[in-house]
């Protein structure tokens, strides 16, 4: 029985429970790694495309102002 890995890289509870009971075949392991990598990239791409919050930008500008006055 194959581990349950969704297209977005999430492993089902059944897959996690069985993961420690046997050594996956190299081909299965590569498929799992690819699914995990794709899921992580999709997640981080989503985060990276979000706008920077105004509060964070104000903090960065405040820090930059202190650096300029120290120079």
KAMODA-V293378 format. One record per residue. PHI is phi in radians with two decimals (NA if undefined). PSI is psi in degrees with one decimal (999 if undefined). D_CENTER is the distance of its C-alpha to the mean C-alpha in Angstrom with 1 decimal. Layout:
PHI;PSI;D_CENTER, PHI;PSI;D_CENTER
//
This chain:
NA;130.5;27.0, -1.43;151.2;23.5, -1.13;148.9;20.3, -1.58;101.3;19.0, -2.07;122.9;15.6, -1.36;167.0;15.0, -1.04;-30.4;14.2, -1.48;6.6;10.8, 1.61;1.6;10.0, -1.44;133.4;11.0, -1.71;134.7;13.9, -1.25;164.1;17.0, -1.03;-36.6;18.9, -1.09;-42.0;21.5, -1.16;-39.7;19.2, -1.16;-43.2;17.9, -1.08;-36.4;21.6, -1.52;-12.8;22.9, -1.02;-36.3;20.3, -1.50;-4.3;22.4, -1.59;-14.6;25.7, -2.69;159.6;25.8, -1.54;124.1;24.5, -1.21;151.1;22.7, -1.15;147.6;24.4, -0.93;-38.9;23.0, -1.16;-40.8;22.6, -1.16;-41.8;20.7, -1.05;-43.6;18.4, -1.10;-39.6;17.7, -1.13;-39.1;17.0, -1.15;-44.6;14.5, -1.05;-42.0;12.7, -1.12;-42.8;12.8, -1.12;-41.3;11.5, -1.13;-46.0;8.5, -1.04;-44.7;8.0, -1.11;-41.5;8.8, -1.11;-43.0;6.7, -1.14;-42.7;3.4, -1.08;-42.9;6.1, -1.08;-43.3;7.4, -1.11;-50.3;5.2, -1.19;-33.6;5.4, -1.09;-39.4;8.9, -1.12;-45.3;9.8, -1.13;-43.6;9.4, -1.15;-25.7;11.1, -1.52;-6.0;13.8, -1.31;147.6;14.8, -1.22;153.5;18.0, -1.35;129.2;18.5, -1.05;146.7;20.4, -1.00;-40.1;24.1, -1.07;-39.0;24.3, -1.22;-40.6;21.8, -1.10;-41.1;23.7, -1.09;-40.5;26.9, -1.12;-44.0;25.7, -1.09;-41.1;24.8, -1.14;-38.2;28.2, -1.11;-43.5;29.9, -1.12;-44.0;28.5, -1.08;-37.0;29.5, -1.13;-38.8;32.9, -1.16;-39.3;33.4, -1.12;-41.7;32.6, -1.15;-37.6;35.1, -1.29;-24.1;37.8, -1.32;-25.5;37.4, -1.31;999;38.0
//
